[in-house]
């Protein structure tokens, strides 16, 4: 079992978020892309957002929710306890 207090370093996050030619997830993602990337349910994603575990979500002019890929990864691996 891993220690929940361990945080990823900037170097580790940079390695995770580096763009590859075969990368299927864009820098700005839909909600579906986020829960698929994290392999979690949509309801869990929104629950975590409500609880403040995820930042980086924003609404477009028409109200559509979008997510910053880098911010999602940072929040997921360095989540608040």
Residue pairs with C-beta under 8 A, 6 or more apart in sequence:
4 81
5 81
7 77
7 78
8 16
8 74
8 77
8 78
12 77
13 70
13 73
13 74
13 77
16 73
16 77
17 69
17 70
17 73
19 27
25 33
25 37
25 69
26 33
26 69
27 68
27 69
27 70
28 66
28 67
28 68
28 69
29 37
29 66
29 67
29 68
29 69
29 72
30 65
30 66
30 67
31 42
31 45
31 65
31 67
32 42
33 67
34 45
34 67
34 72
35 41
35 42
35 44
35 45
37 69
37 72
38 45
38 72
38 76
45 54
48 54
49 57
52 80
53 75
53 79
53 80
54 67
54 71
54 72
54 75
54 76
55 71
55 75
56 67
56 68
56 70
56 71
56 72
56 74
56 75
57 65
57 66
57 67
57 68
58 65
58 66
58 67
58 68
59 65
59 66
60 66
